[in-house]
Amino acid sequence: MRTARAKVVNGKIVTRTKFPEGTKLVLVVDEARPPIVIDEEDERAFAEAVVAVREGKTIPVGTVREILRRL
């Protein structure tokens, strides 16, 4: 899947990206989102998680999927 950016000008979608004739596109509106605010505890947990990943202490993706299926 390729992605491209575009904007609406005078009611029409305008992009610099070239697509072959007949290409089907799915458009997703890129709405402004409020900034994510995290507290010190969340920031600390995130930093610890980054260190764990760098050290190879991760959970296999299959295990994560199994956990999510149980929810």
C-alpha positions as CSV (number, residue, x, y, z in Angstrom):
1,M,0.0,0.0,0.0
2,R,1.3,3.5,-0.9
3,T,0.4,6.6,0.9
4,A,0.2,10.1,-0.5
5,R,-0.8,13.5,0.9
6,A,-3.3,15.8,-0.7
7,K,-5.5,18.7,0.1
8,V,-8.8,20.0,-1.1
9,V,-8.7,23.1,-3.3
10,N,-11.9,24.6,-4.7
11,G,-13.7,21.4,-3.7
12,K,-11.3,19.1,-5.5
13,I,-8.6,16.8,-4.2
14,V,-5.2,17.9,-5.3
15,T,-2.0,15.9,-5.0
16,R,1.5,15.9,-6.6
17,T,1.6,12.1,-6.5
18,K,0.9,10.4,-9.8
19,F,-1.2,7.2,-9.9
20,P,-1.9,4.9,-12.9
21,E,-5.2,5.3,-14.6
22,G,-7.9,3.4,-12.9
23,T,-6.2,3.3,-9.5
24,K,-8.7,3.0,-6.7
25,L,-8.0,5.2,-3.7
26,V,-9.2,5.2,-0.1
27,L,-9.3,8.6,1.5
28,V,-8.9,9.2,5.2
29,V,-9.5,12.7,6.6
30,D,-6.5,13.9,8.6
31,E,-8.2,15.7,11.4
32,A,-6.2,17.8,13.9
33,R,-5.9,15.9,17.2
34,P,-5.3,17.4,20.6
35,P,-1.8,16.8,21.9
36,I,-1.2,13.8,24.1
37,V,-0.5,14.7,27.6
38,I,1.2,12.1,29.9
39,D,2.1,12.4,33.5
40,E,5.5,11.7,35.0
41,E,4.5,8.1,35.9
42,D,3.5,7.3,32.3
43,E,6.7,9.0,31.0
44,R,8.8,6.9,33.3
45,A,7.0,3.7,32.2
46,F,7.5,4.6,28.6
47,A,11.3,5.2,29.1
48,E,11.6,1.9,30.9
49,A,9.8,0.1,28.1
50,V,12.2,1.7,25.5
51,V,15.2,0.4,27.5
52,A,13.6,-3.1,27.8
53,V,13.1,-3.2,24.0
54,R,16.6,-2.2,23.3
55,E,17.8,-4.9,25.7
56,G,15.7,-7.5,23.8
57,K,13.3,-8.0,26.6
58,T,10.1,-8.1,24.5
59,I,7.0,-10.3,24.2
60,P,6.5,-12.2,21.0
61,V,3.8,-10.7,18.8
62,G,1.9,-14.0,18.9
63,T,1.7,-13.8,22.6
64,V,0.4,-10.2,22.4
65,R,-2.3,-11.3,19.9
66,E,-3.4,-14.1,22.2
67,I,-3.7,-11.7,25.1
68,L,-5.7,-9.2,23.0
69,R,-8.1,-12.1,21.8
70,R,-8.9,-12.8,25.4
71,L,-10.0,-9.2,26.2
